[in-house]
Amino acid sequence: MKKFKTFFYGIYILYFFFSSFIAFNYENIVLHWDWDWISTWTGLIRLVLQMGGIGVILFLTEIIVENIHLGAKRSKIKTLEKEVTDLKAKLYDKSNASAPEPTSAPAVEKKNEDPQPPVSE
């Protein structure tokens, strides 16, 4: 899918550059160049409409490919999230099973009631 998207984006960029070239040089194309298939302004309008149709088809294809790719990624993310949740549950169960049981009375340390340190002779 990644190679297809790279190839498709290349075609899309070439189409954009070709359309931009025609948009910026339309007067030179009709008046100064001797193109047989664009001899009049109506021929140029037909070309622009055909280019627009091709652009719409390319754009719709891009949207469809992106949605397919995003759908595949979302399903992969959901399965990985489920796997993470299952692993967390297993880890929690394992930690509860091996935890020592608490005693009934907490152990209290005796404090040294003699505030003075022992004197050595």
C-alpha positions in Angstrom: 0.0 0.0 0.0 2.9 2.4 0.8 4.5 1.9 -2.7 1.1 2.5 -4.3 0.6 5.7 -2.4 4.0 7.0 -3.3 3.4 6.2 -7.0 0.0 7.8 -6.8 1.3 11.0 -5.2 3.9 11.2 -8.0 1.1 11.1 -10.6 -0.9 13.6 -8.6 2.1 16.1 -8.4 2.8 15.7 -12.1 -0.9 16.4 -12.8 -0.8 19.5 -10.6 2.3 20.9 -12.4 0.8 20.3 -15.8 -2.4 22.0 -14.8 -0.5 24.9 -13.3 1.6 25.2 -16.5 -1.6 25.4 -18.6 -3.2 27.9 -16.2 -0.3 30.3 -16.2 0.5 30.0 -20.0 -3.0 29.7 -21.5 -2.6 32.7 -23.8 0.7 31.5 -25.1 -0.8 28.0 -25.7 -3.6 29.3 -27.8 -2.1 32.4 -29.5 1.6 31.6 -30.0 2.0 27.8 -30.1 0.9 25.8 -33.0 -0.9 22.9 -31.3 -3.2 21.0 -33.6 -5.6 19.8 -30.9 -5.9 23.3 -29.2 -6.5 25.7 -32.1 -9.2 27.9 -30.5 -10.3 29.1 -27.2 -13.1 26.5 -27.2 -10.4 23.8 -27.6 -8.7 25.2 -24.5 -11.9 25.2 -22.6 -12.5 21.5 -23.5 -9.0 20.7 -22.4 -9.5 22.5 -19.1 -12.8 20.6 -18.5 -11.1 17.3 -19.3 -8.2 18.2 -17.0 -10.8 19.0 -14.3 -12.5 15.6 -14.8 -9.1 13.9 -14.5 -8.4 15.9 -11.4 -11.7 15.0 -9.8 -11.1 11.3 -10.5 -7.5 11.5 -9.1 -8.9 13.3 -6.0 -11.6 10.7 -5.4 -9.1 7.9 -5.9 -6.9 9.6 -3.3 -9.7 9.8 -0.8 -10.7 6.2 -1.3 -7.1 5.0 -0.9 -6.5 7.1 2.2 -9.7 5.8 3.8 -8.7 2.2 3.1 -5.3 2.8 4.6 -6.7 4.6 7.6 -9.2 1.8 8.2 -6.5 -0.8 8.1 -4.4 1.2 10.6 -7.4 1.7 12.9 -8.2 -2.0 13.0 -4.5 -2.8 13.7 -4.5 -0.2 16.5 -7.6 -1.8 18.0 -6.1 -5.3 18.0 -2.9 -4.0 19.6 -4.9 -2.1 22.3 -6.8 -5.3 23.1 -3.6 -7.2 23.3 -2.1 -4.6 25.7 -5.3 -4.7 27.8 -5.0 -8.5 28.0 -1.4 -8.4 28.9 -2.1 -5.8 31.7 -4.9 -8.1 33.0 -2.5 -11.1 33.1 0.1 -9.0 34.8 -2.4 -7.8 37.4 -3.6 -11.3 38.1 -0.1 -12.6 38.4 0.9 -9.8 40.8 -2.2 -10.5 43.0 -1.6 -14.2 43.1 2.0 -13.9 44.3 1.5 -11.1 46.8 2.0 -12.0 50.4 -1.1 -11.9 52.6 -1.2 -9.1 55.1 -1.0 -9.9 58.8 -3.9 -9.2 61.0 -2.0 -6.7 63.1 0.5 -4.3 61.7 4.0 -4.6 63.1 4.9 -1.6 65.4 8.4 -0.7 66.0 9.4 0.2 69.5 10.9 3.7 69.8 13.8 4.3 72.0 12.4 6.1 75.0 15.8 7.2 76.3 16.5 10.5 74.6 20.1 10.6 75.8 22.7 8.6 74.0 24.5 6.0 76.0 27.6 7.3 77.7 30.8 5.4 77.2 33.6 5.4 79.7 
